[in-house]
Every structure is written in structure tokens, then in C-alpha cells.
């Protein structure tokens, strides 16, 4: 199979949106890139075909890594949108910053943080 066909295979695997198949997709692309580099030889005399194959694989590899990252983000958003409830804000907050606007994960961190409960936000509040 040529590089473009194997890139398409990686695309099909990636679109399954499961961590296992995305990791297989990534390994396929890395293996194809390694074979293309070996074809170029020790002096790395890359022909236009090899260069094009490497660029194509690199682009697909970037997209595969983004798909892998997206799985965690999508899981977080699903959890946040199903667990966290909207909060009606009115008046001045009791403390700064208003911890009640944080999602459940951040609220847990804020309540377990040492000292004043907002230590984990310190770098954001005092740049």
C-alpha cells in the first residue's frame, strides 16, 4: 500500500473515536514515516514522492493527536454538562473569586486546597 492509502486507513481508525483505534492509527502513521525515511537512505536523499509522503503522514499524525486529545475534552464536557448545574448569580460574592461559578471538579480542588481554598487559582489571579 502507498502512503496515501495508509493515511486513509489511519483516518478510518481515527474516526472510530476510541482510544485504542486512535493509538493504532498513530502507530500506523509512525511506521509509515519510518519506512519512508528508510527508503530515503542514510544520506536522506528524499525524492519528491518521499517528501510528499512524509508531509502527508505528518499532517495526518497531527490530526490523530488532536483526535486523541479531543476524547478527554469530550468526556469532560459530557460530565460537566450532565453533572454541573447552572447557578444564578446575584449580588457581590462572599469571597473573591466567586468559587461557586467553578465546575464540580474545580470546586473539589478549591475545597481541598490548603490555606484559603483558592491556592490552586493563585497563578491566574496574580500573574
N, C-alpha and C positions, 0 to 999 in steps of 0.2 A: 504494500500500500504506500502511496505517496504521502508527503507531509500534510497536504490539504485534506486528504481523506481521513487521516488520523486526527487532525484537528477537529474535523466534523464529528468524529466518534467522541472526542472529548466533550464537544458541545452537547451531544445527546446525553452523555453521562452526567454532565453538569446540570442539565435541565431537570434531572430527576430530583434535585434539591435535597438529597440525603448526604450526610457527611461521608459515608463510605464511598458512594459513587463519585462524589466530588474529589475525594482523595485519589481514587483510581484515575480519574481524569487528569489530575495534576501529575501523577506518576507517568502516565502515558506521554504527556507533553514533555516532561523532563527527559524521558528515554528517547523520544524522537529528536529532541535538541542535541542530546549526547551523540546519537548516531550521525546527525548532520555534521557535527563538529569533527567526529572521527573521519567522515568522508572527506572533509577538507584537508586532512592530513596534519602532520606535525608542524608544518610551516603556516598552517591556517590559510592556505590559498583558497579562499571561499569563492566558488563560482557564483554567478548571479542566481542560479537555482538554489544553491545552499543558503545564500544570504536571504533570499525571499522566504525560504522555508523557516529559517531562524526567526525572522521578523514576524511571520505569521504565528509561529508557535509562541513567541514571547507575548504577542497580543492576546492570544487565547489563554496563556498562563496567567496574565494579569486579570483577565475576566474571571478565570476559575478561582483565583484567590479572593476576588471581590465576592463571588458567589458563596464561598466558604465563610467569609466574614458576615455576609448577609443572614446566614442561618441563625447565628447568635442574636443578631439585631431583631430579626423577625420573632424569635422566641421571646425576647424581652418585651417587645411591643405587644405581643399577644397576651402575655402575662399582665403587663401594665394596664392594658385596656380592659381586661376581664376582672382584675382584682382591685385596682385603684378606682376610687370613686371621686367624681368631681367635688370640689369644695367651694362653697360660696364665700367669697372674701368680702368683708366689710370692716371699716374702721382701721385703726392702727394696729400693727402686730404687737404682741406682748414682748417679743424679743426680736432683734434683728439678726440674721434674716428671718423671714417668716417660714419656719420649718414645716408648717402644715401644708405648704404647697408642694413639698417633695413627694416623690412616689414612695411606695411602700419599702422598696429596697433601700433608698437613701434615708428614709425615716428610721429604719432599723439601725443603720450605721450612725446616724446622728444621736440616737438614744444610747448606743453602746460606746460612743466615743468618750474619751477621757475628758476631764475638766468641764467645760461649759456646754458640751453636746454638739458644738459646731466645729470642732477642731478639724474635721475632715474637709471642711469648706474654707479653711484659713487661707490657702493659696489663691483661691478665687476671690475672696473678699479683700485681701491685701496684696495686690500684685506688685 
